[in-house]
Every structure is written in structure tokens, then in C-alpha cells.
Amino acid sequence: MTRVQANLVLLLAAAIWGGGFVAQATAMDAIGPFWFVGLRFAIAALACLPFALLEHRKLGKPAQGRDFGAFVLVGLALFGGAITQQIGLQTTTVTNSSFLTGLYVVFVPVISIILFRKAPHWIIWPVALMALAGIFLLSGGTLAHMTVGDLWSIVCAAFWAMQIVLAGHFIARSPRPLGLSATQFATCSVLSLSMAVALEPISLAAIEGALIEILYVGLISSGLAFVLQVIGQRYTTAPQAAIFLSSEALFGSFFGALFLGEKLPAIGYVGCALIFAAMLIVEVVPELLKRRRGGKSIGADFT
């Protein structure tokens, strides 16, 4: 897979996640966040497991213990991001949540430097800020009356950034993208369901009331989109991946307007243009620099 194809795969994942914001928000009318996240990722893990087993058989050798530990670590970051996002959606809007979650475009390069001492190419910083500005304008250019849900969404962004960085780091060193996906889903589900049993009531009626949302985010937003993310990140870098994944705010606002009646402000169209420009720049600039250097690869500069 080329870098261009990988980034398009990440763009598709972002579109699916954008639609998932609506399902996540409406599900809170019937079920608690821990039960919702736990059931969501249990379905995702079961859906991904057969493909992970086929991947294991194709490789013909068992996974190393350090690989499994690394995959669980990604699952811990996934749990942190998923549950804080879900809790936040109880008291904030889909638009605000999608904007604040998009803060990971700034957090990702910072975390990459802190954890792995991988400084991104200079273009990543202005492009990340451009994407962030686009997400902000997409939300209306204001976050008046910030709620507790908004604060949860900011914490969520830090966890998502951690998940993106860790997933990109470990999958670059392992030929098991589906194994990573299944393990992170199972880890997130076990943690969520364990806390749900202790903290939240549950009933068959509550599950039935949120069943459509659970199935959508379990099979599509989680089972499909997170697998696409892991596969795409094998062929691009974490900072570039964050730029493309940040377009979920654009899709989230679109679906919020379509299904929940949330209106896109006029300035939001400027935000859409900035997000699109950010994705275009991060895709075109590496190729231009590569040509100016006589065809020499600059991939290392974008790690």
C-alpha cells in the first residue's frame, strides 16, 4: 500500500467515526457509558477475531509476548479515549465533542517527541494548527458555556493521541494489524464491562433501546474503522495519520446536522476548507520535497 492509499484509508475511517458520534450521543438516552463502550467493543472483538486467527495461521508462528503486551497497552489507551468521549457526550453536543476530540492533531506530535523522541517534519506543526483552526470554525468559532462534557472531551483527545501514537509505533514493528485490533478491542471491552457491573445498572430494555447504536458502532465504527486505522498507519506516520483522522470533525458535524438537526454555521464552511487544505498540504508537500531532493525518500523526516 502506498502512502497515498494509506491516507485515503484513514480518511474513510474518519468518515465512519464521524457518523459514530451521532450513534454514541443518541445511545446515552437508553444506556450508561460503561455498558455502551463495553458492549460496543465486545462486538468489535468478536467480529475481528476470526480474521485475526486467519492472520495468525498465515504467519505460521506464534506472537511474541512483547507483542501481546504492546497490543494490550494500545487497548488501555483506547479504553481511556472511548470512555471519556462517551461520558463527555452526556453533557455536550456532537459538534463540540468532535471539535475537542480533534485536539489530538496537536497532541500526537508532542506525544511522539516525549515517548519516542521522534520530531515530526516542520510542515506537521502548521498543518496541525490549520486543521485545529478548521475544526474550531466548524464548531462555530466559539465554545461558549463550556460544560463538564467539554472537559471530558479534552481528556479524551489526549487518550486518542496516545492510541494513535502507540498503534503506529507498534504496528510498524509487527505483521499483525488484525491481532492488534482484536487485542485492543478485547482489552477495552473487559475494562469497560468490569466497571459497568460495579457502577451502572443494566436491563434488557436498556440494551434493546440502544441496540441499533451498539451494533453500528460495534461493527462499523469500531470493528471496521479501527481496523482501517491500524492498517493505514502501517504505511504512514502518526502525525500525518492524525491530520487525516481529524476530518472526523467534518463528518461529525455533517451527520449531526443531518440526523440531529444541528446546524452548520456559515463560518463552518471556512473550517471545512481549512481541514481539506491541511489534508492536501500534508499529502503534497512530501512529494514536492522528495522531487526537489532528486527522488530521495524523506520518510524519515516525517516520523
Secondary structure by P-SEA (a helix, b strand, c coil): ccaaaaaaaaaaaaaaaaaaaaaaaaacccccaaaaaaaaaaaaaaaaaaaaaaaaaaacccccaaaaaaaaaaaaaaaaaaaaaaaaaccccaaaaaaaaaaaaaaaaaaaaaaccccccaaaaaaaaaaaaaaaaaaccccccccaaaaaaaaaaaaaaaaaaaaaaaaaacccaaaaaaaaaaaaaaaaaaaaaacccccaaaaaaaaaaaaaaaccccccaaaaaaaaaccccaaaaaaaacaaaaaaaaaaaaccccccccaaaaaaaaaaaaaaaaacaaaaaaaaacccccccccc
